[in-house]
Amino acid sequence: MLGAPGIDDPAGKGLADRLIGLSQELGAADGVVVSEQSMAGWTLVPGVSERHRFDLVILRPQAVPAGPESPDEPDPAVIDSLARALADLGTRFWVLDPAPESEPDDDVRRMKLCRRLVERGAPPVVVVPPGWTAEELVSWHVDFLEQVLGDAPLAAAVSRATASLRPVPAIFQPTGGRFGLDLGRLLEDHRQRIGEASSGLRIFEKELEAAEPGGSATDSTTMTWESLMGDARTRHEALDRVREALEEINRDRDPAGWSRLGTNVSELRAIEEEERAARDQLQALRLIGRDRDPSG
């Protein structure tokens, strides 16, 4: 969440804790990180974008400053600053809350700000209208996050969370596409990465077979080769378990899938790191064999 510092915002108090509590209730605590940061004058605190990446940003701002030419237009400097911040944070979509004391001119500028940003290629945005109570605003955010963790598309998540609340939020997004966190897309990307790891492991095993030490090899060289071959088989089995777990997450499609996917990604990363270390050892074996080969 990005918020303006030093303002009295009842709706903002405790929202982070509520969102963390929801992720724990849904079994998604390991896959959801909630952080609060401040923006001063619509400028992200230096260094924040270098340390973090956030799929969803909730912006709880002061009033949108007017541009120099018209009170109805947002300040171009605000558009530039926010566009850079959203890009630096790798945001998939964001939510713009009303200022604590919203004025009609500010409401117009907020809508134009979001339209200009999306036209420039910024991620989709949900604009929360003024007029809700502080509790309604917090409850909406919690319900909204529950929907997106349940893999609902952006428009459906907004509609279900809003229910009978009036007025309703506005959504600015490019035409086409399925916006939201989209667990399905992340699963597909991860499935492709597993496939690439499997292909790499098969190639490694063939290279390892070709490097099998001959009769003149030392005992230590033979033992290293046999160890590499055994580890390769173990990685194959571990990769099969990662693939099976991924398919189970895909079948269930529940909010806990975010934590389960996080664990699955970590397991694949460990396999990839072991593969890189094994390749270094294989290269060392090749150099030993080349030094021993009199024709080399």
Phi, psi and omega in degrees: 000136175249128182223158176281132183284152171074023178243151180276104185232088183303324182292336182278340183288117177086359181295317180301316180297321179295320181291320177296317178300320179297315182297325177292319179297325182275358182075021183248019186299324181285346181253359182235125176241125180248131181221145176250131178225158180254148171242129179252119181062035180066023177243128180295140179302131182305136176094341183295314183292341180279339186258340191225157170225128183232126180292321181238130176243129173254117183257120182243087195260173161282183179300148178285122180296145179279152176285168184288340186260336182207137178290345179274347184259139176289152179298125179304329179295326177293318179299314181297315183297315182290323177300318179293318181297315181294323179291317181296326182277356180064034187291135176275321175199163185216164182236130177252112178276158176288155173294151182306322176238090188273136175253155181306317180297323180294322179299319179296316181294324178299315180295318180291324177302313182293320179297315181298319182295314181295323177298332179273001177101008176292159180294162180303154182223143173254123181258111181279130184284157171287163176111342176282154174286165179301318180292321177298321181294314179296315180298321179298316180298318180295314179296321180297314180297322178299321179293316182288329174290335175277011174074025176283141172300161187304309183298319180293321179297318179296314182298314183291322180289327183286318178050243185266004179296140178221143356289168185267155177293158173255149179237128173247119180205153177297157178288147180076168179088160179244102186266148185141190176289324174056074177303323182300318179294320179294322177297319180294319177298319180291322178299320178296321179294323177296318178299320178294321178295322179295317178296318179297323180292321178296319178296318180300317181297321178295318178296323180292320178298321180291337181263015182301129183296147178273191184294338182274001183288150176286162179299321181294322178294315179298318180296321178297317180296314179297323178294318178297319180295317178296319179295325179296318178296321179296320178294324176301314181295319179295321180293323176298321178293321178297318180295317179296320179295322179298316180295327177292319176299318181296322179292319186286315180048050176251165182304329179296346178302334180293316177292319181295322177293321178301317177296318181297318179296320179297321179294319178294320179299321178296319178297317180296321179293320177297323180296318179296318178296321179294324179294323177297319179294321178297319178298322178295321177297320179298319180294322177297315180297323180292321179293328182279338184285115183294336180281346181284000000 
